[in-house]
Amino acid sequence: MRLDRWLVSLVLALVLAGCATSNGNGLSTRKVNDKDAARIHTELGQQYLERGQLKTALEKLQKALQFDDHYAPAHTVIATIYARIGEIDNAEQHYRRAEELDPKNGDTNNNLGVFLCRIGKIDQALPYFAKAAKDPFYKTKDIAWSNAGRCELKRNNYAAAEKDYRRALAINPRNADALYQMAAVLLHEGKAFSARAFIQRFDALGRSDPAALLLGYKIEKRLGDEEGAQGYAKRLQAKFPDSDQVQSIKSNRSR
């Protein structure tokens, strides 16, 4: 059975379970309204998007919006598809439409902020991260602040980025991106000792990341701890021997 038929059958079964009415003969009749249909096609489109079948995903999302142009999730998903295929104007239009329809939703605001930052509209992007963080039902406020920090870094505003990353870590001390970026920002600001504390906290999460290992190497070098630096270098060589980060260390040694 084709994926779309299987999903339609499944989702329709769930929708119809809550849409039963009774006719004059006491028999049950069932119907799907436009919003339900928009949701079904949005979920289908999301499935195809995740499978990389962008053309079919786009068709499903266009169908969803034909049923209900006011269904915000459909605008978000179709915006993602347009961004993937390089139709930036269409993507922005739909991201903004989703926010217009659901202006307090954390996910919607964060998605719009990330998109605007990605295309260089940083001043427009930043307020949406703050709006996302104000949503009391948004479960990943730390990610919104971490995204804001990344956006500030795109315009080299290190002081503002540091504030955003600290906000993220106040909410979730295990936010890996914020820990890594804090270490990088502090090293850039000449605060190598403080940077060490953050890269050690990142390391404690048990993640293997060549960029983080190289950053640890650089921090220890800045602090004059050759043994610590070589510890990072050896781990980098052992886990990621073909990485650009290993080549970077080798190039510096040969100079």
Secondary structure, 3 states (H helix, E strand, C coil): CCHHHHHHHHHHHHHHHCCEEECCCCCEEECCCHHHHHHHHHHHHHHHHHCCCHHHHHHHHHHHHHHCCCCHHHHHHHHHHHHHCCCHHHHHHHHHHHHHHCCCCHHHHHHHHHHHHHCCCHHHHHHHHHHHHHCCCCCCHHHHHHHHHHHHHHCCCHHHHHHHHHHHHHHCCCCHHHHHHHHHHHHHCCCHHHHHHHHHHHHCCCCCCHHHHHHHHHHHHHHCCHHHHHHHHHHHHHHCCCCHHHHHHHHHHCC
